[in-house]
């Protein structure tokens, strides 16, 4: 248990593969976690198997009304919020050349990955500013800074997260609030399966192209590392890649 244990964390996208690994690492480090996800059944299952250190809140980060009710939905036991981890995101239908892709798909990707992240941050940040304390961790992607053909919407959303994080860090520079961005490379999560709308054969073929991929636990450890730094240390940006990637 670290000197930072006892913190309370809001984690979006908690019920997905990455979210579950992050939840496990946070709880093991002595933190309480407000689990946020739009999948009610997966959220309840995660909460039931994790214990009293978590509190589930079902909402969709792309829905403004859902996000507006988030602060008031957090029980007193889980306040104040010390850390916000913006992890929610998807790439449903995203691996398509832009001119033939669905406008509804890329609009939804950006609404969730970028606008939703900004909404959640706006909901949680004012109390951090009032207390002059807090830590915001935004999970973007290697795609934020390196192009991958046929992923225009996803890459654009993550590039937006990158610049939002940079700007937010600048705006909060006169405060004690820390702002961290993680840029994971290829990671074995269900985002690839959802990208191909549940087609497991396409998911397998995608991962078979690569010698190695990260595990969600790798990202979770990196987050705990950033949170565990002394208050005067801010990990601004972390790019995490498998050893065979560059």
C-alpha positions in Angstrom: 0.0 0.0 0.0 1.5 3.3 -1.0 1.5 6.8 0.6 -1.2 7.7 -1.9 -3.6 5.0 -0.7 -6.9 6.2 0.6 -7.6 8.2 -2.6 -10.9 8.1 -4.3 -10.9 7.6 -8.1 -13.6 8.1 -10.7 -12.9 5.6 -13.5 -14.9 5.7 -16.8 -15.1 2.7 -19.1 -14.7 0.6 -15.9 -16.4 -2.6 -17.1 -14.3 -3.1 -20.2 -11.1 -5.1 -20.4 -8.9 -2.1 -19.7 -11.2 -0.8 -17.0 -11.3 -4.0 -15.1 -7.5 -4.2 -15.0 -7.3 -0.6 -13.8 -9.9 -1.2 -11.2 -8.0 -4.2 -9.9 -4.7 -2.3 -9.7 -6.4 0.7 -8.0 -8.1 -1.4 -5.3 -4.9 -3.4 -4.7 -3.1 -0.1 -4.1 -5.6 0.9 -1.4 -7.8 3.2 -3.4 -11.6 3.5 -3.6 -13.1 3.5 -7.1 -16.3 5.0 -8.5 -17.0 2.7 -11.4 -18.6 4.4 -14.4 -19.8 2.5 -17.4 -22.8 2.4 -19.7 -23.1 -1.5 -19.5 -25.3 -1.9 -16.4 -25.0 -5.7 -16.1 -21.2 -5.8 -16.6 -20.9 -2.9 -14.2 -22.9 -4.7 -11.5 -20.9 -7.9 -12.0 -17.6 -6.0 -11.6 -18.8 -4.3 -8.5 -20.1 -7.5 -7.0 -16.8 -9.3 -7.5 -14.6 -6.4 -6.3 -16.0 -5.6 -2.8 -16.8 -2.5 -0.7 -14.0 -0.4 -2.2 -16.0 0.4 -5.3 -19.3 2.1 -6.1 -21.0 1.6 -9.5 -22.7 4.3 -11.5 -24.3 3.4 -14.8 -24.1 6.2 -17.4 -23.1 6.9 -21.0 -20.4 9.5 -21.2 -21.7 10.6 -24.6 -25.0 11.6 -23.0 -24.8 15.1 -21.6 -27.7 14.6 -19.1 -26.1 11.4 -17.8 -22.8 13.2 -17.2 -24.5 16.2 -15.5 -25.9 13.9 -12.8 -22.5 12.2 -12.1 -21.3 14.5 -9.3 -24.5 14.2 -7.3 -24.6 10.4 -7.8 -21.4 9.9 -5.9 -22.1 9.0 -2.2 -20.5 10.9 0.6 -18.3 7.9 1.5 -16.6 8.3 -2.0 -16.0 12.1 -1.7 -14.0 14.1 -2.4 -12.7 12.8 -5.7 -8.9 12.8 -5.8 -8.4 11.3 -9.2 -10.3 11.1 -12.5 -9.3 8.5 -15.0 -10.9 9.0 -18.4 -10.8 5.6 -19.9 -14.2 5.2 -21.8 -13.8 4.9 -25.5 -14.5 2.7 -28.5 -13.9 2.3 -32.2 -17.1 0.7 -33.4 -17.1 0.5 -37.2 -13.9 2.6 -37.2 -11.6 0.6 -39.3 -12.9 1.8 -42.6 -11.6 4.2 -45.3 -13.0 7.6 -44.4 -14.8 8.3 -47.7 -16.8 5.1 -47.5 -17.3 4.9 -43.7 -20.5 5.7 -41.9 -21.0 9.3 -40.7 -23.0 8.0 -37.8 -20.0 5.7 -36.8 -17.4 8.4 -36.8 -19.7 10.9 -35.1 -20.4 8.4 -32.3 -16.7 7.7 -31.9 -15.8 11.4 -31.5 -18.8 12.0 -29.2 -17.7 9.2 -26.8 -13.9 9.4 -27.0 -13.5 13.2 -27.1 -16.6 15.1 -26.2 -17.6 12.6 -23.5 -14.2 12.8 -22.0 -14.4 16.5 -21.9 -17.9 16.4 -20.4 -16.8 14.1 -17.6 -13.8 16.3 -16.9 -15.9 19.4 -16.7 -18.2 17.6 -14.2 -15.4 16.6 -11.9 -12.9 19.4 -12.2 -14.6 22.3 -10.5 -14.4 20.6 -7.1 -10.7 19.8 -7.7 -10.1 23.5 -8.5 -12.0 24.5 -5.4 -9.8 22.3 -3.2 -6.7 23.0 -5.2 -6.0 19.2 -5.4 -6.5 16.4 -7.8 -5.1 14.3 -10.6 -6.7 13.8 -14.1 -5.5 10.9 -16.2 -6.6 10.8 -19.8 -6.1 7.6 -21.8 -5.5 8.5 -25.4 -3.6 6.2 -27.8 -0.5 5.9 -29.9 -3.0 6.9 -32.7 -3.1 10.4 -31.2 0.3 11.1 -32.7 0.9 8.4 -35.4 -1.3 7.9 -38.4 -2.9 4.5 -39.2 -4.9 4.4 -42.4 -8.6 3.6 -42.2 -8.8 4.9 -38.6 -9.5 8.6 -39.3 -12.3 9.0 -36.7 -10.6 7.1 -33.9 -7.3 8.8 -34.5 -8.9 12.2 -34.7 -10.7 11.6 -31.4 -7.5 10.6 -29.7 -5.5 13.5 -31.2 -8.2 15.7 -29.7 -7.7 14.0 -26.3 -4.0 14.7 -26.6 -4.4 18.4 -27.3 -7.2 18.8 -24.7 -4.9 17.2 -22.1 -2.0 19.5 -23.1 -4.3 22.6 -23.0 -5.8 21.6 -19.6 -2.4 21.1 -18.1 -1.5 24.6 -19.2 -4.7 26.1 -17.8 -4.1 24.4 -14.5 -0.4 25.2 -14.2 -1.0 27.7 -11.4 -2.8 25.0 -9.3 -1.7 21.8 -7.6 -3.8 19.7 -10.0 -1.8 17.2 -12.0 -2.7 16.2 -15.5 -1.4 13.0 -17.2 -1.9 11.5 -20.6 -1.3 7.8 -21.4 -0.7 6.8 -25.0 -0.9 3.0 -25.2 0.1 1.0 -28.2 -1.6 -2.2 -29.3 -3.3 -3.7 -26.3 -5.4 -6.9 -26.0 -8.7 -5.4 -25.0 -12.2 -5.8 -26.5 -11.9 -2.6 -28.5 -10.8 -4.6 -31.5 -13.7 -6.9 -31.1 -16.2 -4.0 -31.0 -14.4 -2.4 -33.9 -15.4 -5.4 -36.0 -18.8 -5.5 -34.4 -18.3 -8.8 -32.6 -16.6 -10.7 -35.4 -14.0 -12.9 -33.5 -12.4 -14.1 -36.7 -11.6 -10.6 -37.8 -10.3 -9.8 -34.2 -8.0 -12.9 -34.4 -6.7 -11.9 -37.9 -6.0 -8.4 -36.6 -3.9 -9.5 -33.6 -2.2 -12.2 -35.7 -0.5 -9.5 -37.7 1.6 -8.5 -34.7 4.3 -10.4 -32.8 3.3 -8.9 -29.5 0.7 -6.8 -27.8 0.4 -5.1 -24.4 -1.9 -6.5 -21.7 -4.4 -4.3 -19.9 -2.5 -4.9 -16.7 0.5 -3.2 -18.3 -1.5 0.0 -18.6 -3.0 -0.3 -15.1 0.5 -0.5 -13.6 1.6 2.6 -15.5 -1.4 4.5 -14.1 -0.7 3.5 -10.5 3.0 4.5 -11.1 1.8 8.0 -12.2 -0.6 8.3 -9.3 2.1 7.2 -6.8 4.5 10.0 -7.6 5.1 12.7 -4.9 2.7 15.7 -5.1 5.4 17.9 -6.7 6.0 15.4 -9.6 3.7 15.4 -12.6 4.0 12.6 -15.2 2.8 14.7 -18.2 2.8 12.0 -20.9 3.5 8.3 -21.1 3.8 6.4 -24.4 3.6 2.6 -23.7 4.5 0.2 -26.5 5.2 -3.5 -26.9 8.9 -4.1 -27.3 8.7 -4.9 -31.0 6.9 -1.7 -31.9 8.4 1.8 -32.5 
